[in-house]
Amino acid sequence: MINNRLKIRVLSLFFLAALSISNYAQDDKSKLDKQDKKAYKIEGKADRKFVEQDFDKAMKLYESALKEAKTADFTALLHLKTARLYLTLLDYTQSIPHYEAAMQADESLFTSVDVCNYLDALRYTGEKSIRPILVDKMLDFEQDLLTDNIYHFKQRKVSEEQKYIDTDRFLLKLYGNNEVIDNEDSSVQITYVKSVLKIESSEMIKDILVYDLYGRLVFNKTAIGSTLYSQTVSLSPSTYIVKVQLDNNKTKASKIVAL
């Protein structure tokens, strides 16, 4: 009995958190587009069923509300809310398409928790047809989160008033299994051993740029004009991003670690 009560409380907390994404509609109904009023009413019925723990009925109603949703903003919010609630019920398979629909509609809705939950859903279901790719827009660097789910970076602080300025630095992309991200280009090999930066390429190397975790350029070499570059580059102990620009306008980026 105690365990059941605890479960109910946990579910209620998740539910309240999920409701918070559509507060604009609850706090001020005048902002709700007239086209979405029918969907909003169905969503309200679903909310009540969820509180009553009639979860099967609640989720069917949320799905029905999505069919009636007309505007892109409301649909995106409702997809994300539905995904979160499916995840709360440990129905990972049903949560995935709603997370993806919300992401495609408006990726800015996603919190870091949503990204982690989406990745967990992919892992639990063994889904391999979709690959979530983290994009560092400042460094133009992409990382497959299923291969490596930890990305190291340092936030740049500009002043006491502005604090940190990397709030819009990242975005999440979805790739199919047959799509290749720039960083996976096997025609360019980048290594850094004993302070020697070595780059081998099947195409002519044009420029080499090395950035630290703040996104600052710490080394660059231009107009190389060769398929092989091997030189001593002194770097302080840390992780760096090396970007190699080729004559064919392709770019390969890779992490290196200076010890």
Buried (B, 14 or more C-beta within 10 A) or exposed (E): EEEEEEEEEEBBEBBEBBBEBBEEBBEEEEEBBEEBBBBBEBBBBBBEBBBEEBBEBBBEBBBBBBEBBEBEBBBBBBBBBBBBBBBBBEBBEBBBEBBBBBBEBBBEBBEEEBBEBBBEBBEBBEBEEBBBBBBBEBBEBBBBBBEEBEEEBBEBEEEEEEEEEBEEBBBBBBBEEEEEBBBEBEEBBBEBEEEEBBBBBEBEBBBBBBBBBBBEEBBEBEEBEEBEBEEEBEBEEBBBBBBBBBBEEBBBBBBBEBE
